[in-house]
Amino acid sequence: MPAEKTSRDSSSSSGADVFLSVQTKRAGKLKGESQSTDHKDEIVVHGWTWGVAASSALGSSQATGRRSYKNLVVTKRIDSASTSLMSVLATNDEVKEAKLCMRKAGEGQRDYFTITLSNARVNSLDIECGENGDAVERISFTFNKVQVDYELQQATGQRGGSTSFQDEILAT
């Protein structure tokens, strides 16, 4: 059986650790169970999905400029942040910032991919328990602002440059 620290801080067997930090307007910073030095007390994430699409005019290959963002959906185990996330949803508390960080697995690694949502809300929370007894939560975030940062990591572990993307969803 793996050590407790490994099972709590390792996101998957794919070689990546993923963490989520959530700062709300009323409840403040939500406390997860990560023991990782750089992500202490953050939420340990086991999977996530997010995306964006641009529509194009019918019969044309040109984009119309309208973007459609999918919610950020995070999968995690039940932990100390579970009831706080339920309260944030129930009270419609504003998520001032939700930051999802990915890094290669293990201590001493650097974040290489970050999604930061601003002016966000928790709009759904689902809990599922499989036949094996492992319960997972899926938390969905809507948002008005998004920033994505990528840091290239060289084989030596040194940083090799960065790129960023940001967008704001304006009310129509």
CYANA upper distance limits for C-alpha pairs under 8 A (distance plus 0.5 A):
  2 PRO  CA      6 THR  CA      6.87
  2 PRO  CA      7 SER  CA      6.85
  3 ALA  CA      7 SER  CA      6.92
  4 GLU  CA      8 ARG  CA      6.57
  5 LYS  CA      9 ASP  CA      6.43
  5 LYS  CA     10 SER  CA      8.48
  5 LYS  CA     35 GLN  CA      7.45
  6 THR  CA     10 SER  CA      5.91
  8 ARG  CA     33 GLU  CA      7.79
  8 ARG  CA     34 SER  CA      6.99
  8 ARG  CA     35 GLN  CA      8.15
  8 ARG  CA     44 VAL  CA      7.49
  9 ASP  CA     17 ASP  CA      7.46
  9 ASP  CA     34 SER  CA      6.15
  9 ASP  CA     35 GLN  CA      7.16
  9 ASP  CA     36 SER  CA      7.13
  9 ASP  CA     44 VAL  CA      6.56
 10 SER  CA     16 ALA  CA      7.89
 10 SER  CA     17 ASP  CA      5.93
 10 SER  CA     18 VAL  CA      8.29
 10 SER  CA     44 VAL  CA      8.17
 10 SER  CA    105 ALA  CA      7.35
 10 SER  CA    106 GLY  CA      8.36
 11 SER  CA     16 ALA  CA      6.89
 11 SER  CA     17 ASP  CA      5.36
 11 SER  CA     18 VAL  CA      6.28
 11 SER  CA     44 VAL  CA      7.12
 11 SER  CA     45 VAL  CA      6.26
 11 SER  CA     46 HIS  CA      5.00
 11 SER  CA     47 GLY  CA      7.88
 12 SER  CA     16 ALA  CA      7.15
 12 SER  CA     17 ASP  CA      7.68
 12 SER  CA     46 HIS  CA      6.57
 15 GLY  CA    104 LYS  CA      6.32
 15 GLY  CA    105 ALA  CA      5.43
 16 ALA  CA    102 MET  CA      7.08
 16 ALA  CA    103 ARG  CA      6.08
 16 ALA  CA    104 LYS  CA      4.94
 16 ALA  CA    105 ALA  CA      4.98
 17 ASP  CA     44 VAL  CA      8.47
 17 ASP  CA     45 VAL  CA      8.24
 17 ASP  CA    102 MET  CA      6.26
 17 ASP  CA    103 ARG  CA      5.88
 17 ASP  CA    104 LYS  CA      6.48
 17 ASP  CA    105 ALA  CA      5.47
 17 ASP  CA    106 GLY  CA      7.99
 18 VAL  CA     44 VAL  CA      6.76
 18 VAL  CA     45 VAL  CA      5.69
 18 VAL  CA     46 HIS  CA      7.47
 18 VAL  CA     47 GLY  CA      8.43
 18 VAL  CA    100 LEU  CA      7.48
 18 VAL  CA    101 CYS  CA      6.07
 18 VAL  CA    102 MET  CA      5.02
 18 VAL  CA    103 ARG  CA      7.07
 19 PHE  CA     34 SER  CA      8.42
 19 PHE  CA     39 HIS  CA      7.49
 19 PHE  CA     42 GLU  CA      6.78
 19 PHE  CA     43 ILE  CA      6.05
 19 PHE  CA     44 VAL  CA      5.35
 19 PHE  CA     45 VAL  CA      5.85
 19 PHE  CA    100 LEU  CA      6.16
 19 PHE  CA    101 CYS  CA      5.77
 19 PHE  CA    102 MET  CA      7.17
 20 LEU  CA     42 GLU  CA      6.36
 20 LEU  CA     43 ILE  CA      5.45
 20 LEU  CA     44 VAL  CA      7.01
 20 LEU  CA     45 VAL  CA      7.08
 20 LEU  CA     98 ALA  CA      7.37
 20 LEU  CA     99 LYS  CA      6.05
 20 LEU  CA    100 LEU  CA      4.99
 20 LEU  CA    101 CYS  CA      6.96
 21 SER  CA     29 LYS  CA      8.10
 21 SER  CA     30 LEU  CA      7.84
 21 SER  CA     42 GLU  CA      5.81
 21 SER  CA     43 ILE  CA      6.86
 21 SER  CA     97 GLU  CA      8.35
 21 SER  CA     98 ALA  CA      6.11
 21 SER  CA     99 LYS  CA      5.63
 21 SER  CA    100 LEU  CA      7.08
 22 VAL  CA     29 LYS  CA      6.30
 22 VAL  CA     30 LEU  CA      6.17
 22 VAL  CA     42 GLU  CA      8.47
 22 VAL  CA     95 VAL  CA      7.40
 22 VAL  CA     96 LYS  CA      8.43
 22 VAL  CA     97 GLU  CA      6.45
 22 VAL  CA     98 ALA  CA      4.98
 22 VAL  CA     99 LYS  CA      7.08
 23 GLN  CA     27 ALA  CA      8.31
 23 GLN  CA     28 GLY  CA      5.86
 23 GLN  CA     29 LYS  CA      4.78
 23 GLN  CA     30 LEU  CA      6.86
 23 GLN  CA     95 VAL  CA      6.38
 23 GLN  CA     96 LYS  CA      6.19
 23 GLN  CA     97 GLU  CA      5.72
 23 GLN  CA     98 ALA  CA      6.84
 24 THR  CA     28 GLY  CA      5.29
 24 THR  CA     29 LYS  CA      6.68
 24 THR  CA     30 LEU  CA      8.17
 24 THR  CA     88 VAL  CA      8.32
 24 THR  CA     93 ASP  CA      7.07
 24 THR  CA     94 GLU  CA      6.11
 24 THR  CA     95 VAL  CA      4.72
 24 THR  CA     96 LYS  CA      5.66
 24 THR  CA     97 GLU  CA      7.42
 25 LYS  CA     93 ASP  CA      6.92
 25 LYS  CA     94 GLU  CA      5.94
 25 LYS  CA     95 VAL  CA      6.76
 25 LYS  CA     96 LYS  CA      6.49
 26 ARG  CA     93 ASP  CA      6.90
 26 ARG  CA     94 GLU  CA      8.08
 27 ALA  CA     84 SER  CA      8.48
 27 ALA  CA     88 VAL  CA      7.99
 27 ALA  CA     93 ASP  CA      8.19
 30 LEU  CA     42 GLU  CA      8.13
 30 LEU  CA     81 ALA  CA      6.54
 30 LEU  CA     84 SER  CA      7.18
 30 LEU  CA     85 LEU  CA      8.30
 31 LYS  CA     41 ASP  CA      5.84
 31 LYS  CA     42 GLU  CA      6.44
 31 LYS  CA     43 ILE  CA      7.60
 31 LYS  CA     80 SER  CA      7.00
 31 LYS  CA     81 ALA  CA      6.01
 32 GLY  CA     41 ASP  CA      5.19
 32 GLY  CA     42 GLU  CA      4.93
 32 GLY  CA     43 ILE  CA      4.68
 32 GLY  CA     44 VAL  CA      7.58
 32 GLY  CA     79 ASP  CA      7.10
 32 GLY  CA     80 SER  CA      5.96
 32 GLY  CA     81 ALA  CA      5.56
 33 GLU  CA     40 LYS  CA      8.00
 33 GLU  CA     41 ASP  CA      5.46
 33 GLU  CA     42 GLU  CA      6.58
 33 GLU  CA     43 ILE  CA      6.47
 33 GLU  CA     44 VAL  CA      7.38
 33 GLU  CA     79 ASP  CA      7.25
 33 GLU  CA     80 SER  CA      7.03
 33 GLU  CA     81 ALA  CA      8.43
 34 SER  CA     39 HIS  CA      6.97
 34 SER  CA     40 LYS  CA      5.77
 34 SER  CA     41 ASP  CA      5.35
 34 SER  CA     42 GLU  CA      5.76
 34 SER  CA     43 ILE  CA      6.54
 34 SER  CA     44 VAL  CA      6.29
 35 GLN  CA     39 HIS  CA      7.63
 35 GLN  CA     40 LYS  CA      5.55
 35 GLN  CA     41 ASP  CA      6.90
 36 SER  CA     40 LYS  CA      5.70
 36 SER  CA    107 GLU  CA      7.74
 37 THR  CA    107 GLU  CA      8.34
 43 ILE  CA     76 LYS  CA      8.37
 43 ILE  CA     81 ALA  CA      7.59
 44 VAL  CA     76 LYS  CA      7.08
 44 VAL  CA     77 ARG  CA      8.38
 45 VAL  CA     74 VAL  CA      7.23
 45 VAL  CA     75 THR  CA      6.53
 45 VAL  CA     76 LYS  CA      5.37
 45 VAL  CA     77 ARG  CA      8.22
 46 HIS  CA     74 VAL  CA      8.25
 46 HIS  CA     75 THR  CA      6.07
 46 HIS  CA     76 LYS  CA      5.65
 46 HIS  CA     77 ARG  CA      8.02
 47 GLY  CA     74 VAL  CA      6.50
 47 GLY  CA     75 THR  CA      5.39
 47 GLY  CA     76 LYS  CA      7.42
 48 TRP  CA     72 LEU  CA      7.67
 48 TRP  CA     73 VAL  CA      5.97
 48 TRP  CA     74 VAL  CA      4.85
 48 TRP  CA     75 THR  CA      6.23
 49 THR  CA     72 LEU  CA      6.43
 49 THR  CA     73 VAL  CA      5.82
 49 THR  CA     74 VAL  CA      7.21
 50 TRP  CA     69 TYR  CA      8.38
 50 TRP  CA     70 LYS  CA      6.17
 50 TRP  CA     71 ASN  CA      6.54
 50 TRP  CA     72 LEU  CA      5.23
 50 TRP  CA     73 VAL  CA      7.02
 51 GLY  CA     69 TYR  CA      6.46
 51 GLY  CA     70 LYS  CA      5.69
 51 GLY  CA     71 ASN  CA      8.09
 51 GLY  CA     72 LEU  CA      8.27
 52 VAL  CA     67 ARG  CA      7.23
 52 VAL  CA     68 SER  CA      6.05
 52 VAL  CA     69 TYR  CA      4.85
 52 VAL  CA     70 LYS  CA      6.47
 53 ALA  CA     67 ARG  CA      6.18
 53 ALA  CA     68 SER  CA      5.72
 53 ALA  CA     69 TYR  CA      7.04
 54 ALA  CA     63 ALA  CA      6.97
 54 ALA  CA     64 THR  CA      7.86
 54 ALA  CA     65 GLY  CA      7.15
 54 ALA  CA     66 ARG  CA      6.23
 54 ALA  CA     67 ARG  CA      5.01
 54 ALA  CA     68 SER  CA      6.68
 55 SER  CA     63 ALA  CA      6.30
 55 SER  CA     64 THR  CA      6.54
 55 SER  CA     65 GLY  CA      7.78
 55 SER  CA     66 ARG  CA      6.69
 55 SER  CA     67 ARG  CA      7.29
 55 SER  CA     68 SER  CA      8.39
 56 SER  CA     60 SER  CA      7.07
 56 SER  CA     61 SER  CA      6.91
 56 SER  CA     62 GLN  CA      6.15
 56 SER  CA     63 ALA  CA      4.59
 56 SER  CA     64 THR  CA      5.53
 56 SER  CA     65 GLY  CA      8.34
 57 ALA  CA     61 SER  CA      7.81
 57 ALA  CA     62 GLN  CA      7.24
 57 ALA  CA     63 ALA  CA      7.12
 57 ALA  CA     64 THR  CA      6.62
 71 ASN  CA    140 SER  CA      6.55
 71 ASN  CA    141 PHE  CA      5.94
 71 ASN  CA    142 THR  CA      5.68
 71 ASN  CA    143 PHE  CA      8.10
 72 LEU  CA    140 SER  CA      6.17
 72 LEU  CA    141 PHE  CA      5.70
 72 LEU  CA    142 THR  CA      7.38
 73 VAL  CA    138 ARG  CA      6.88
 73 VAL  CA    139 ILE  CA      5.99
 73 VAL  CA    140 SER  CA      4.82
 73 VAL  CA    141 PHE  CA      6.86
 74 VAL  CA    137 GLU  CA      8.43
 74 VAL  CA    138 ARG  CA      6.00
 74 VAL  CA    139 ILE  CA      5.75
 74 VAL  CA    140 SER  CA      6.98
 75 THR  CA    136 VAL  CA      7.14
 75 THR  CA    137 GLU  CA      6.06
 75 THR  CA    138 ARG  CA      5.04
 75 THR  CA    139 ILE  CA      7.09
 76 LYS  CA    136 VAL  CA      6.07
 76 LYS  CA    137 GLU  CA      5.85
 76 LYS  CA    138 ARG  CA      7.15
 77 ARG  CA    135 ALA  CA      6.81
 77 ARG  CA    136 VAL  CA      5.05
 77 ARG  CA    137 GLU  CA      6.43
 78 ILE  CA     82 SER  CA      6.37
 78 ILE  CA    135 ALA  CA      7.19
 78 ILE  CA    136 VAL  CA      6.55
 78 ILE  CA    137 GLU  CA      6.83
 80 SER  CA     84 SER  CA      8.27
 81 ALA  CA     85 LEU  CA      6.58
 82 SER  CA     86 MET  CA      6.90
 83 THR  CA     87 SER  CA      6.73
 84 SER  CA     88 VAL  CA      6.69
 85 LEU  CA     89 LEU  CA      6.74
 85 LEU  CA    122 VAL  CA      8.05
 86 MET  CA     90 ALA  CA      6.58
 86 MET  CA    125 LEU  CA      7.66
 87 SER  CA     91 THR  CA      6.48
 88 VAL  CA     92 ASN  CA      6.27
 88 VAL  CA     93 ASP  CA      5.45
 88 VAL  CA     94 GLU  CA      8.17
 88 VAL  CA    122 VAL  CA      7.29
 89 LEU  CA     93 ASP  CA      7.18
 89 LEU  CA    121 ARG  CA      7.86
 89 LEU  CA    122 VAL  CA      5.72
 89 LEU  CA    123 ASN  CA      6.82
 89 LEU  CA    124 SER  CA      7.63
 89 LEU  CA    125 LEU  CA      8.38
 92 ASN  CA    121 ARG  CA      7.36
 92 ASN  CA    122 VAL  CA      7.95
 93 ASP  CA    121 ARG  CA      7.44
 94 GLU  CA    119 ASN  CA      7.03
 94 GLU  CA    120 ALA  CA      6.58
 94 GLU  CA    121 ARG  CA      6.02
 95 VAL  CA    118 SER  CA      7.48
 95 VAL  CA    119 ASN  CA      6.46
 95 VAL  CA    120 ALA  CA      5.30
 95 VAL  CA    121 ARG  CA      5.86
 95 VAL  CA    122 VAL  CA      7.96
 96 LYS  CA    117 LEU  CA      8.48
 96 LYS  CA    118 SER  CA      5.92
 96 LYS  CA    119 ASN  CA      5.68
 96 LYS  CA    120 ALA  CA      6.89
 97 GLU  CA    116 THR  CA      7.24
 97 GLU  CA    117 LEU  CA      6.07
 97 GLU  CA    118 SER  CA      5.26
 97 GLU  CA    119 ASN  CA      7.33
 97 GLU  CA    120 ALA  CA      7.54
 98 ALA  CA    116 THR  CA      6.24
 98 ALA  CA    117 LEU  CA      5.63
 98 ALA  CA    118 SER  CA      7.23
 98 ALA  CA    120 ALA  CA      8.08
 99 LYS  CA    114 THR  CA      7.33
 99 LYS  CA    115 ILE  CA      6.22
 99 LYS  CA    116 THR  CA      4.89
 99 LYS  CA    117 LEU  CA      6.85
100 LEU  CA    114 THR  CA      6.04
100 LEU  CA    115 ILE  CA      5.69
100 LEU  CA    116 THR  CA      6.94
101 CYS  CA    111 ASP  CA      6.62
101 CYS  CA    112 TYR  CA      8.07
101 CYS  CA    113 PHE  CA      6.38
101 CYS  CA    114 THR  CA      5.01
101 CYS  CA    115 ILE  CA      7.20
102 MET  CA    111 ASP  CA      5.93
102 MET  CA    112 TYR  CA      6.54
102 MET  CA    113 PHE  CA      5.68
102 MET  CA    114 THR  CA      6.85
103 ARG  CA    109 GLN  CA      6.85
103 ARG  CA    110 ARG  CA      6.24
103 ARG  CA    111 ASP  CA      4.88
103 ARG  CA    112 TYR  CA      5.99
103 ARG  CA    113 PHE  CA      7.48
104 LYS  CA    109 GLN  CA      6.59
104 LYS  CA    110 ARG  CA      7.82
104 LYS  CA    111 ASP  CA      8.07
104 LYS  CA    112 TYR  CA      8.48
105 ALA  CA    109 GLN  CA      7.60
109 GLN  CA    157 GLY  CA      8.47
111 ASP  CA    151 GLU  CA      8.06
112 TYR  CA    149 ASP  CA      8.23
112 TYR  CA    150 TYR  CA      5.94
112 TYR  CA    151 GLU  CA      5.13
112 TYR  CA    152 LEU  CA      7.10
112 TYR  CA    153 GLN  CA      7.64
113 PHE  CA    148 VAL  CA      7.85
113 PHE  CA    149 ASP  CA      6.20
113 PHE  CA    150 TYR  CA      5.10
113 PHE  CA    151 GLU  CA      6.98
114 THR  CA    147 GLN  CA      8.48
114 THR  CA    148 VAL  CA      6.12
114 THR  CA    149 ASP  CA      5.66
114 THR  CA    150 TYR  CA      7.11
115 ILE  CA    146 VAL  CA      7.53
115 ILE  CA    147 GLN  CA      6.29
115 ILE  CA    148 VAL  CA      5.07
115 ILE  CA    149 ASP  CA      7.13
116 THR  CA    146 VAL  CA      6.18
116 THR  CA    147 GLN  CA      5.62
116 THR  CA    148 VAL  CA      6.89
117 LEU  CA    143 PHE  CA      6.63
117 LEU  CA    144 ASN  CA      8.04
117 LEU  CA    145 LYS  CA      6.21
117 LEU  CA    146 VAL  CA      5.17
117 LEU  CA    147 GLN  CA      7.11
118 SER  CA    143 PHE  CA      6.67
118 SER  CA    144 ASN  CA      6.81
118 SER  CA    145 LYS  CA      5.48
118 SER  CA    146 VAL  CA      6.86
119 ASN  CA    143 PHE  CA      6.13
119 ASN  CA    144 ASN  CA      6.01
119 ASN  CA    145 LYS  CA      6.98
120 ALA  CA    141 PHE  CA      6.93
120 ALA  CA    142 THR  CA      5.87
120 ALA  CA    143 PHE  CA      4.40
120 ALA  CA    144 ASN  CA      6.80
120 ALA  CA    145 LYS  CA      8.31
121 ARG  CA    141 PHE  CA      6.02
121 ARG  CA    142 THR  CA      5.85
121 ARG  CA    143 PHE  CA      6.88
122 VAL  CA    139 ILE  CA      7.48
122 VAL  CA    140 SER  CA      6.31
122 VAL  CA    141 PHE  CA      5.12
122 VAL  CA    142 THR  CA      7.02
123 ASN  CA    139 ILE  CA      8.30
123 ASN  CA    140 SER  CA      6.23
123 ASN  CA    141 PHE  CA      6.29
123 ASN  CA    142 THR  CA      6.99
124 SER  CA    138 ARG  CA      8.41
124 SER  CA    139 ILE  CA      6.33
124 SER  CA    140 SER  CA      5.68
124 SER  CA    141 PHE  CA      7.95
125 LEU  CA    137 GLU  CA      7.28
125 LEU  CA    138 ARG  CA      6.12
125 LEU  CA    139 ILE  CA      5.02
125 LEU  CA    140 SER  CA      6.92
126 ASP  CA    137 GLU  CA      5.99
126 ASP  CA    138 ARG  CA      5.63
126 ASP  CA    139 ILE  CA      7.09
127 ILE  CA    135 ALA  CA      7.28
127 ILE  CA    136 VAL  CA      6.16
127 ILE  CA    137 GLU  CA      4.88
127 ILE  CA    138 ARG  CA      6.94
128 GLU  CA    135 ALA  CA      5.98
128 GLU  CA    136 VAL  CA      5.96
128 GLU  CA    137 GLU  CA      6.91
129 CYS  CA    133 GLY  CA      6.29
129 CYS  CA    134 ASP  CA      6.05
129 CYS  CA    135 ALA  CA      4.54
129 CYS  CA    136 VAL  CA      6.91
130 GLY  CA    134 ASP  CA      6.30
130 GLY  CA    135 ALA  CA      7.03
143 PHE  CA    169 ILE  CA      8.49
144 ASN  CA    168 GLU  CA      6.20
144 ASN  CA    169 ILE  CA      5.48
144 ASN  CA    170 LEU  CA      7.81
145 LYS  CA    166 GLN  CA      7.98
145 LYS  CA    167 ASP  CA      6.34
145 LYS  CA    168 GLU  CA      4.88
145 LYS  CA    169 ILE  CA      6.69
146 VAL  CA    166 GLN  CA      6.04
146 VAL  CA    167 ASP  CA      6.01
146 VAL  CA    168 GLU  CA      6.99
147 GLN  CA    164 SER  CA      7.65
147 GLN  CA    165 PHE  CA      6.08
147 GLN  CA    166 GLN  CA      4.67
147 GLN  CA    167 ASP  CA      7.11
148 VAL  CA    164 SER  CA      6.08
148 VAL  CA    165 PHE  CA      5.59
148 VAL  CA    166 GLN  CA      6.78
149 ASP  CA    162 SER  CA      7.70
149 ASP  CA    163 THR  CA      6.42
149 ASP  CA    164 SER  CA      4.98
149 ASP  CA    165 PHE  CA      7.07
150 TYR  CA    162 SER  CA      6.00
150 TYR  CA    163 THR  CA      5.83
150 TYR  CA    164 SER  CA      6.84
151 GLU  CA    159 ARG  CA      7.14
151 GLU  CA    160 GLY  CA      7.50
151 GLU  CA    161 GLY  CA      6.43
151 GLU  CA    162 SER  CA      4.85
151 GLU  CA    163 THR  CA      7.19
152 LEU  CA    159 ARG  CA      6.28
152 LEU  CA    160 GLY  CA      5.40
152 LEU  CA    161 GLY  CA      6.03
152 LEU  CA    162 SER  CA      6.47
153 GLN  CA    157 GLY  CA      6.17
153 GLN  CA    158 GLN  CA      6.25
153 GLN  CA    159 ARG  CA      5.26
153 GLN  CA    160 GLY  CA      6.03
153 GLN  CA    161 GLY  CA      8.47
154 GLN  CA    158 GLN  CA      5.91
154 GLN  CA    159 ARG  CA      6.65
154 GLN  CA    160 GLY  CA      6.45
